[in-house]
């Protein structure tokens, strides 16, 4: 039976740990080359512009012996020129894997439902499972991911906040989300994470109180201004949630700062912090390749059934 990684909904903690173990094995595999994608092809369906995700997946597919086929929205015009269902069904006839970066999460879900090959969510408007797995791997490699590790997500309760909550419902750590009123994470993911009882999960609106004694401070881009929320009001609302030196004074002195990138320097994070000694953003970006290789190897190598 084929498996997808659209979200962590149908994944156990043991399966996620298996992916992380395979990722580590592939990264440290010296003396021999394992290519679980040898003579296989992966379709990359991207509705959105991308740097890290596209390059890391294309390079990873090649490293694992496969061949990537990139399809952007101007090429296939998903749901306009052809239905999502038909695209998933047809592309499955030609390829062994589909990697989808879609505007709407439901589009990725529909692709997975219609495809007969595994589908990997490479970012939607709701979740980013590859990123958060890469982040967990990064912290594990630094021995900073334990049941008592305090990870504080500061800013817009977007895809990354939702993904950290999904993760907290499966792997144990202490997660705190600090977001402006009206920009909290999706309530379903918050409820599931708190109900699971695997991790301690708190919502603390005051960012200074939230980052107290934090081991990890995580942020992401702020939402764009809209007619409903003009630029001035947005800046005023989010300014207290900027990750800067003043905020980090309330975290542990050796805390690490994480950002999935791209970053808007001077908005959600200052350039001083992003380029500073506490920042491990580039390490996160590098480990996207490592963990995505582990995901692809697990799905196509039979480790996750």
N, C-alpha and C positions, 0 to 999 in steps of 0.2 A: 504494500500500500504506500502510495506516495505521501510525503509530508511536506508541508509548507511552513515558512516562517513569515507569516503576515503579522502576527502578534505572538505574545507568550501564552495566549489563552489555553492552548491545548498542549503546552509544554510543561514538563515537570522540572523540579530543581535538579534532579539527577541528569536529565537530558541536557539542560543548560551547562551543567558541570562537565558533561561529556564533550560538548562543543569547545569549551574552554581548554579542556585537556588536549583535544586533538589540535587546537590552535597552537598550543605550547609545543607539542611534539613536532608539528610541521615547521615551526619557527626555529627549533633547535636541532633539526634533523641534519646532522653532519655526516658526511661520508656516503650518503645515498640520497637519491631523489625519488620522492613518491609523487606520482601524478594520477590522482584519482579521477581527473577529468580527461585523461588521455583519450583521443579520438572522439571527444564529445564537444558539443556546441552549446553555448549559452546565449540566449537573447537578452539584450538589455533594453527595456522599454522605458524611455525617460520622457515624461511630459514637462519636466522642469530642467533648467540649467543646472550644471553640476561641475565641480572640480574634483574634490576629494573622493566622492562616491564613485564617479565614473572612472577616474584614473585607477583607484584602488581595486575596483572590481575587474577592469580590463587587464591590469597587470596580474592580479591574482589568478584569473582564469588561465592566462598564458603560463604562469608559474606552475599551475597544476596540470598542464598539458592540454588544456582545452582551447577552443577558438571562440572569441566573443563576436557577436553581431549586434551593432548598436543601431537602435531604431528610435529617432526622436519624434516629437509630435507632428512636426511638419511633414514627416514621411508617411506616418500611418493615420494621423488625425483620428485618434481613438474616440469612439462614440459619435463621430461626425461622418467620416468616410465609411467606417465599418463599426459594428457593435463590439463592445468589450468582450461579450461572450464569443463572438466569432473569431476575434483576434486571439483569444486564449486558446480556442480549439485548434485554429490553424497553425499558430506558432508552435504548438505542442507537437505537430507532425514533423517539424523540421529540426527541433532542438531538444536538448536533454534537461534544460533548466531555464527558467525565466526570472530575471531580476527586474523589478518594477519600481520606478520612482514616479508616483502619481500625485496629482493635485489633491484628489479626494480619496480618503481611505476606502470608501466603498468601491472605487474602481479597482483597487488592488484586491479587495475581497472577491469581486466578480471575476477577475482574472484567475485567481486561485480556484474558484469554483468551476470554471470552465476548462482550465488547463488539465492535462493528464500528466504533466511533469511538475516537479517542485517549483514553487513560486517564493521568492524572497522579497520582502518589503524593504526597499532601499530608501524609504522616507515617504510618508504621506502627511496630510494635514492633522493627523491624529497621533501617529506613533513613529518611532525611529528605533526599532529593535537592534539593528546592526550597530548603531552608535553606542547604545547603552551597554551592549555586550562588550564592545571594544573598550569602553570606559571601565567596566568591571575588571576586565583583563589587565588594563593599565594599572589599576589600584592593587590588584593581586600581585603583580610583578614587583610592586614597591612594598609589598606586605602591609598594605593599608586598607584591606577589605576584610573586616572581621565583624562579628555580631555587634560589637560596641563602636564600630567606626561611625562617626557622625558626619553625614553628608548633607549639606544645606544647599538646596536649590533656591536661588534668588532671582526674581524677575517675573517675566510673563509665564503663566502656567500653560505652556504650549506642548508640542509633541515631546520635547525632552522631559518635561515634568511628568507627563502621562507615562512615558516609558520607564522613568525611574520608579514610579508607583507600581507599574506592572512587575518590575524587577523585585520590588520590596515584598510583593505578595508571594515570592518564590525563594529568594535568597535572603538570609538574615543580615541586617545592618540597621542603623538608626537614620531614618530619612526625615528631614524637615523641609517643608516647602514654605517659602515666604514670598507672597505675591500681593500686588495691589488689589483692592476690592473690585470685583467684577472681572478679574483676570486670573482666577484660581484654576487649577487643573480640572480636568473633566471629573465630575462628581462620582461617576461609576468607578473609575480607577482608584480614586481616593477611598471610596467605600470598600472596594475589594481588598485593597492593601491593608486597611485597618481591620477588616473582618477576618482576614487570613491569619492574623496573629503571628506571622513569621518574623516580621520586623516591627520595631517601634516606629510609628509614623505620626508626625505632628504637623499641624498647620499653625504657623506663627506669623502674623501679618507684619509685625515690627521687625525689620531686617537686622537691626542691631541686637535685639534679643534673640533672634533666630540663629545668628552666627556665633553666639557665645560658645567658646570651647569647641568650635567646629574643627574637624580633621580635614574636611574637604569643603570648599566653597565652589559651587557650580553655577554658571549663568549661561544665558543664550540671548540672542537678539530680541529687542523689544518689538512689539507689533507695529506695523506701519500706521501712520496717521490716516484717518478716514474722514469722510464728511461728518460722521457722528462724533468722532474724537479728533479734533483739530490738533495740529502740531504743538501749539503752546500748551494745551491742556495735557496732552500725552507726556510731554517732557516734564511738566510739573508733577504729574501722577507717578511717573517712574523714577524720577531723580533720586529719591531716597534709596532705591534698590540698585543703584550703580555700584559695581564692585570696584572699590578704590582703596587706597592705603588707609583712609580713615575707617572704613568698614572692617578691613582685615585686622585692625588693631584689637578687635573684640574676639577674633578667632584664636586658635592656638598659634603660637609663634611659628611652628613648623607646618602649618596647614598648607595644603596644595590647592591651587586654583585651576579649575577646569572650564573649558569652553569648547563647544563642538566645532566652532568656526563655520562660515566666515563671521568675523566680528566687526561691529561698528565701533571703532575706537572713539572714546569720548562719550559714548551713550551708555550701553549696559556695562562696559568695562573700560577702564582707562588704559592707554597705551603703556603707561608705566608698570601697571600690574600684569598686563598680558605678556609683556616682554621681560618681566621680572623673574627673580630666582624662584618664586613660589609657583609660577605658572608651568603646567605640564601639557599645555594645549598641543604643542607639536608632537609630543609623545603620544597623545590620544590619536592624532591624525595618522601617525605611523602605524599604530596598532589596529586601525581600521582594516588595513591590508591583512594583517596577521589573523584577526578574528573572522573576517569574511572568508578567508581561505578555509578556516576551520568549519564554518557554517556550510560552505559548499561541499567540502570533503565529507562532512557528517551526513548531509542529505543524499549525496550521490554515492557515498561509499558504503551505505548500508548500516552505519552506526546508530542512526536514529530511525526506528521503524514506526 
